[in-house]
């Protein structure tokens, strides 16, 4: 459920915001939205795997009750390079 909602939000945001930056048709924007959404999920899963491998519940106490700073930026660490590459390509 979370995966599908994340992809949906990513695609909708791309369709609404990216036409000003990317000169693509709707299908191209849909693909970009799906790729960025996939990268966000990969970032979240990778961060969870990293925490489990070291036996940590939270990635720090700087952001109490939220799992730590790494939980706040895990998706960004993966989506930023993907979005940059897509903008540079198109």
C-alpha positions in Angstrom: 0.0 0.0 0.0 2.7 2.5 0.9 4.7 1.6 -2.2 1.7 2.3 -4.5 0.9 5.6 -2.7 4.5 6.7 -2.9 4.6 6.0 -6.6 1.3 7.7 -7.2 2.4 10.9 -5.3 5.7 10.8 -7.2 4.0 10.5 -10.6 1.5 13.2 -9.8 4.2 15.6 -8.5 6.2 14.9 -11.6 3.3 15.5 -13.9 2.5 18.8 -12.2 5.9 20.2 -11.5 8.4 18.7 -14.0 7.0 20.0 -17.3 8.7 23.4 -16.5 12.1 21.6 -16.2 11.9 18.5 -18.4 10.9 18.8 -22.0 9.0 15.5 -22.1 5.6 14.3 -23.1 3.2 12.8 -20.6 4.6 9.3 -21.1 8.2 10.5 -20.4 7.1 12.4 -17.3 5.3 9.2 -16.1 8.5 7.2 -16.5 10.5 9.9 -14.7 7.9 9.9 -11.8 8.1 6.1 -11.6 11.9 6.1 -11.6 12.1 8.8 -8.9 9.5 6.9 -6.8 11.4 3.7 -7.2 14.6 5.4 -6.1 12.8 6.8 -3.0 11.6 3.3 -2.1 15.2 1.9 -2.7 16.6 4.6 -0.4 14.1 3.7 2.4 14.7 0.0 2.1 18.5 0.4 2.0 18.4 2.5 5.1 16.3 -0.1 6.9 18.7 -2.8 5.8 21.6 -0.8 7.1 19.9 -0.2 10.5 19.0 -3.9 10.8 22.5 -5.0 10.0 23.9 -3.1 13.0 20.9 -3.9 15.2 19.7 -0.3 15.6 16.1 0.7 16.0 16.8 4.4 15.3 19.5 6.0 13.3 20.1 8.7 16.0 18.5 10.8 18.7 18.7 14.2 17.0 15.2 13.8 15.7 13.4 12.1 18.7 10.5 9.9 17.9 11.2 10.0 14.1 13.9 7.3 13.8 16.7 9.8 13.5 18.1 12.1 10.8 18.9 9.2 8.4 15.2 8.2 8.4 14.4 11.7 7.3 16.8 11.9 4.4 17.1 8.2 3.3 14.9 8.7 0.2 16.6 11.9 -0.7 20.0 10.2 -0.8 18.7 8.0 -3.6 16.3 10.3 -5.4 18.6 13.3 -5.7 21.2 11.6 -8.0 18.4 10.0 -10.1 16.6 13.3 -10.5 19.8 15.1 -11.4 20.7 12.5 -14.0 17.3 12.7 -15.5 17.3 16.5 -15.7 20.8 16.4 -17.2 19.7 13.8 -19.8 16.5 15.6 -20.8 
